Amino acid sequence: MQISWTYTGGSPIKVRTFLKLKGVSRRLLTKVRYQGGSILLNGREGRKTDKMQQKDRITLVLPPEKPKNFLSPSYVPLDILYEDRDFLIINKPAGVASIPSPLHPSDSLVNRVWGYYQLRHYWGLIPHIVTRLDRDTSGIVLFAKHRYAHSLMDEQLKSHYVQKYYLAVLTGQVEEQHILINLPIGRDPASIIRRKVVAGGTNASSELQRVQQLSGSTLYRIQLHTGKTHQIRVHCAYFQHPLVGDTLYGGKISMPLQRQALHCEQLIFRHPFLDKVIRIRCDLPHDMQTFIQKNN
C-alpha cells in the first residue's frame, strides 16, 4: 500500500513534520521503518530528517499487515455499499456479529471481510473495523483497509466528525416530534450484557426525530452524538419506549420482527485521502419494511 503527496508549501519542511501534519503517528513511522515499509522522497529512499522543497513528492509505503490472532475466513457474500483503496463499507444483516467472539468465532462480519480479501487477493491487508453494530442490528458498517486509514477515522470519531443515523421503531405511539436525550450510560451490575442509565456513567447523547406514527409504535430517525454500547436501546428503554423486539430492554417480539427494530441507515464522514464528504445510505431490511407496512 502506497500513499503519496506533493508538497505545496513555500518553505522547506522536514519529512517527519510533514507526515505528522498528515496524521502519521510516531508509532506508525516505527512500523514503517522496522516492518518492511519505507519513505520515498521523489522516488528515492528517504529519511524522516530529510527536508522537502516545494513540489517534492513524498510516498509512504506501508508494511504488509497480518492478523494479530488466527482469523478464519468466511466466504459468505457481502452486501458492499462502497469500496475504494482505503475503505470498505458493508450493509450488515441482522443476526451477524460485527467481530469474532467465543460465541461467534468464524462467521462474524470481520471473518466475512477477511474471506472477501482472500478471494480478491488483497495480500498484506487485514480488516480494520471502524464502526460496529450489535449482532441483531442491521445496516452500515465501515472498515478501513489499512492501519493508517483506521487511525485517521478514529480521530474523526473522537472529534465527532462522523455522523451516524439510525431508523428505529419504538414501542407505543410517541407524540414528541423531536427528542434530545443526554443521559449517562454505564454497566448494569446485575448483568454482564446490559447497560443502563446511571449517575456517574459515561456521557451519551441521542437525538430523535419522528418519521411516522404506526399502530402501537412509532418510527424515529436517530442521530448518535456519542457512540456508547447499546446507547439507543438504553435511552429508548429509559424513556419508557423500548425498541420493538428488544427483549433485553423490555421490548416485545412482534412478527415479523424477531430482533430489535434498529437499522443504521446513513453514514457521513470526510474521506481523509480524497478530501471530500462521503455519504452512504442503506435501505431498511425486509423484516423492518414488512413490519412498518403491516402496522401503517
C-alpha positions as CSV (number, residue, x, y, z in Angstrom):
1,M,0.0,0.0,0.0
2,Q,1.5,3.3,-1.1
3,I,0.2,6.8,-0.3
4,S,1.7,9.9,-1.9
5,W,1.6,13.6,-1.5
6,T,3.1,16.6,-3.3
7,Y,4.4,19.3,-1.0
8,T,3.0,22.7,-1.9
9,G,4.4,24.8,0.9
10,G,6.6,27.8,0.3
11,S,9.4,27.0,2.7
12,P,11.4,23.8,3.4
13,I,9.9,21.3,5.9
14,K,11.3,18.1,7.4
15,V,9.7,14.9,6.2
16,R,8.7,13.8,9.8
17,T,7.0,17.2,10.3
18,F,5.1,16.9,7.0
19,L,3.9,13.4,7.9
20,K,2.8,14.5,11.3
21,L,0.7,17.1,9.7
22,K,-0.9,14.3,7.7
23,G,-1.8,12.4,10.8
24,V,1.0,9.8,10.6
25,S,1.9,8.8,14.1
26,R,5.3,8.1,15.6
27,R,4.1,4.6,16.2
28,L,3.2,4.1,12.5
29,L,6.6,5.5,11.4
30,T,8.3,3.0,13.6
31,K,6.3,0.2,12.0
32,V,7.2,1.6,8.5
33,R,10.9,1.6,9.5
34,Y,11.1,-1.9,11.0
35,Q,8.3,-4.0,9.4
36,G,9.0,-3.7,5.7
37,G,7.8,-0.2,4.8
38,S,9.7,2.8,3.5
39,I,9.6,6.5,2.9
40,L,10.3,7.6,-0.7
41,L,11.3,11.2,-1.5
42,N,11.0,11.9,-5.2
43,G,11.1,8.1,-5.8
44,R,14.3,7.5,-3.7
45,E,14.7,6.1,-0.2
46,G,14.3,9.0,2.2
47,R,14.7,9.7,5.9
48,K,12.5,11.4,8.5
49,T,15.0,14.2,8.8
50,D,15.3,15.0,5.1
51,K,13.9,18.4,4.1
52,M,11.2,18.7,1.5
53,Q,11.1,21.5,-1.0
54,Q,8.1,22.9,-2.9
55,K,6.8,20.3,-5.5
56,D,8.7,17.4,-3.9
57,R,6.9,14.1,-4.0
58,I,6.7,12.1,-0.8
59,T,5.5,8.5,-0.7
60,L,4.7,6.5,2.4
61,V,5.0,2.7,1.7
62,L,3.0,0.9,4.4
63,P,4.3,-2.5,5.5
64,P,2.1,-5.6,4.9
65,E,-0.2,-6.5,7.8
66,K,-1.1,-9.8,9.3
67,P,-3.9,-10.6,11.8
68,K,-2.7,-10.5,15.4
69,N,-4.5,-13.8,16.2
70,F,-5.7,-16.6,14.0
71,L,-8.6,-15.3,11.9
72,S,-10.6,-17.8,9.9
73,P,-12.0,-16.6,6.6
74,S,-15.8,-16.8,5.9
75,Y,-16.8,-16.7,2.3
76,V,-20.5,-15.7,2.8
77,P,-21.0,-12.9,0.2
78,L,-21.0,-9.3,1.3
79,D,-23.5,-6.6,0.5
80,I,-21.0,-3.9,-0.4
81,L,-22.2,-0.3,-0.4
82,Y,-18.9,1.4,-1.1
83,E,-15.3,0.5,-1.8
84,D,-12.1,2.3,-2.7
85,R,-8.4,1.9,-2.0
86,D,-8.8,2.9,1.7
87,F,-12.3,1.9,2.8
88,L,-14.9,-0.8,2.5
89,I,-18.5,-0.1,3.7
90,I,-20.8,-3.0,4.2
91,N,-24.6,-3.5,4.8
92,K,-24.5,-5.9,7.8
93,P,-27.5,-8.2,8.0
94,A,-29.2,-8.7,11.4
95,G,-28.0,-11.8,13.2
96,V,-24.4,-11.4,12.3
97,A,-21.8,-10.3,14.9
98,S,-19.5,-7.5,14.0
99,I,-16.4,-9.1,15.4
100,P,-15.4,-12.7,16.3
101,S,-16.1,-13.9,19.8
102,P,-16.2,-17.2,21.7
103,L,-19.9,-17.5,20.7
104,H,-19.3,-16.4,17.1
105,P,-15.7,-17.3,16.2
106,S,-15.9,-18.0,12.5
107,D,-18.7,-16.1,10.8
108,S,-18.7,-12.6,12.1
109,L,-18.6,-9.6,9.7
110,V,-14.8,-9.4,10.2
111,N,-14.5,-13.1,9.2
112,R,-16.5,-12.4,6.0
113,V,-14.4,-9.3,5.1
114,W,-11.3,-11.4,5.7
115,G,-12.7,-14.1,3.3
116,Y,-13.5,-11.4,0.8
117,Y,-9.9,-10.1,0.9
118,Q,-8.7,-13.7,0.3
119,L,-10.9,-14.0,-2.8
120,R,-9.9,-10.6,-4.2
121,H,-6.2,-11.3,-3.4
122,Y,-5.8,-8.3,-1.2
123,W,-2.5,-9.5,0.2
124,G,-1.0,-7.5,3.1
125,L,-4.3,-6.0,4.1
126,I,-6.4,-7.0,7.1
127,P,-9.9,-5.9,8.2
128,H,-9.9,-2.8,10.4
129,I,-13.4,-2.4,11.7
130,V,-14.1,1.3,12.4
131,T,-17.8,1.3,13.4
132,R,-19.6,-1.6,14.9
133,L,-23.2,-2.7,15.3
134,D,-24.9,-5.1,17.8
135,R,-25.4,-8.6,16.4
136,D,-29.1,-8.0,15.9
137,T,-28.8,-4.5,14.5
138,S,-28.7,-4.2,10.7
139,G,-27.1,-1.6,8.5
140,I,-23.9,0.3,7.7
141,V,-20.5,-0.8,9.0
142,L,-17.3,1.0,8.0
143,F,-14.0,-0.9,7.5
144,A,-10.6,0.7,6.9
145,K,-8.3,-1.3,4.7
146,H,-5.0,-0.3,6.5
147,R,-3.9,0.9,9.9
148,Y,-3.2,4.5,8.7
149,A,-6.8,4.9,7.4
150,H,-8.1,3.3,10.7
151,S,-6.2,5.8,12.8
152,L,-7.4,8.8,10.8
153,M,-11.0,7.6,11.2
154,D,-10.5,7.0,14.9
155,E,-9.6,10.7,15.2
156,Q,-12.8,11.7,13.3
157,L,-14.8,9.6,15.7
158,K,-13.2,11.1,18.7
159,S,-13.8,14.6,17.3
160,H,-17.5,13.7,16.5
161,Y,-17.0,14.4,12.8
162,V,-18.5,11.1,11.8
163,Q,-22.3,11.3,11.6
164,K,-24.4,8.1,12.0
165,Y,-28.2,8.0,11.6
166,Y,-30.5,5.1,12.5
167,L,-34.1,4.1,11.9
168,A,-35.8,2.6,15.0
169,V,-39.3,1.5,15.8
170,L,-40.2,2.5,19.4
171,T,-42.9,0.7,21.3
172,G,-46.0,2.9,21.8
173,Q,-47.3,5.9,19.9
174,V,-44.9,8.7,20.9
175,E,-46.2,12.2,20.5
176,E,-42.9,14.2,20.6
177,Q,-41.7,15.3,17.2
178,H,-38.1,15.9,18.4
179,I,-36.4,14.4,21.5
180,L,-32.9,15.1,22.7
181,I,-31.7,12.6,25.3
182,N,-28.5,13.4,27.2
183,L,-28.1,10.7,29.9
184,P,-25.0,8.9,31.1
185,I,-24.7,5.2,30.5
186,G,-22.8,2.6,32.5
187,R,-22.9,-1.2,33.1
188,D,-25.8,-2.8,34.8
189,P,-24.3,-4.5,37.9
190,A,-27.0,-7.2,37.6
191,S,-25.9,-8.3,34.1
192,I,-22.7,-8.9,32.1
193,I,-24.5,-7.7,29.0
194,R,-27.0,-5.0,29.8
195,R,-26.2,-1.3,30.2
196,K,-28.4,1.3,32.0
197,V,-28.7,5.0,32.6
198,V,-26.6,5.5,35.8
199,A,-25.3,8.5,37.7
200,G,-21.5,8.6,37.1
201,G,-21.7,6.8,33.8
202,T,-20.2,7.9,30.6
203,N,-21.9,10.8,28.8
204,A,-24.2,9.7,26.0
205,S,-26.3,11.8,23.6
206,S,-29.0,10.7,21.2
207,E,-31.3,12.9,19.1
208,L,-34.6,11.5,17.9
209,Q,-36.8,12.9,15.1
210,R,-40.2,11.4,14.5
211,V,-40.7,9.9,11.0
212,Q,-44.1,8.1,11.2
213,Q,-46.8,7.1,13.6
214,L,-47.7,3.4,13.4
215,S,-50.3,1.2,15.0
216,G,-49.0,0.8,18.5
217,S,-45.5,2.0,17.7
218,T,-43.5,5.0,16.3
219,L,-40.8,5.2,13.7
220,Y,-37.9,7.6,14.5
221,R,-34.7,8.6,12.8
222,I,-32.0,8.8,15.5
223,Q,-28.6,10.6,15.3
224,L,-25.9,9.4,17.6
225,H,-23.8,12.3,19.0
226,T,-21.8,9.7,21.0
227,G,-21.3,6.0,20.4
228,K,-21.8,4.0,23.6
229,T,-22.6,0.3,23.8
230,H,-26.4,-0.2,23.4
231,Q,-26.9,3.6,23.5
232,I,-30.1,3.9,21.5
233,R,-31.6,0.8,23.1
234,V,-30.8,2.0,26.7
235,H,-32.0,5.6,26.1
236,C,-35.3,4.5,24.5
237,A,-36.0,2.0,27.3
238,Y,-35.3,4.6,29.9
239,F,-37.7,6.9,28.1
240,Q,-40.3,4.1,28.6
241,H,-40.5,3.3,24.9
242,P,-38.1,0.3,24.3
243,L,-37.5,-0.8,20.7
244,V,-39.9,-3.2,19.3
245,G,-38.4,-6.7,19.5
246,D,-35.7,-5.7,22.0
247,T,-36.4,-8.2,24.7
248,L,-33.2,-7.4,26.6
249,Y,-34.5,-3.9,27.4
250,G,-38.2,-4.6,27.8
251,G,-39.4,-4.7,24.2
252,K,-41.7,-7.4,22.9
253,I,-41.4,-9.6,19.8
254,S,-43.9,-8.5,17.1
255,M,-43.8,-10.6,13.9
256,P,-42.2,-10.4,11.5
257,L,-39.6,-8.7,13.8
258,Q,-37.7,-11.2,15.9
259,R,-34.9,-8.8,16.9
260,Q,-34.7,-5.2,18.0
261,A,-36.1,-2.8,15.3
262,L,-32.9,-0.9,14.7
263,H,-31.1,-0.2,11.4
264,C,-28.1,2.1,10.7
265,E,-29.3,3.8,7.6
266,Q,-26.8,6.6,6.9
267,L,-23.1,7.3,7.5
268,I,-21.4,10.6,6.7
269,F,-17.7,11.3,7.0
270,R,-14.9,13.2,5.4
271,H,-12.6,10.9,3.3
272,P,-9.1,11.8,4.6
273,F,-7.4,10.9,1.3
274,L,-9.9,12.2,-1.2
275,D,-10.7,15.3,0.9
276,K,-14.4,15.0,0.2
277,V,-17.5,14.1,2.1
278,I,-18.8,10.6,1.7
279,R,-22.5,10.0,2.3
280,I,-23.7,6.4,2.3
281,R,-27.4,5.4,2.6
282,C,-28.8,1.9,3.2
283,D,-32.4,0.9,2.8
284,L,-34.4,-0.8,5.5
285,P,-34.1,-4.6,5.5
286,H,-37.2,-6.7,4.6
287,D,-38.3,-7.5,8.2
288,M,-38.5,-3.8,9.2
289,Q,-40.1,-2.8,6.0
290,T,-42.8,-5.5,6.4
291,F,-43.4,-4.6,10.0
292,I,-43.9,-0.9,9.0
293,Q,-46.3,-1.8,6.1
294,K,-48.2,-4.2,8.4
295,N,-48.7,-1.5,11.1
296,N,-49.1,1.5,8.9
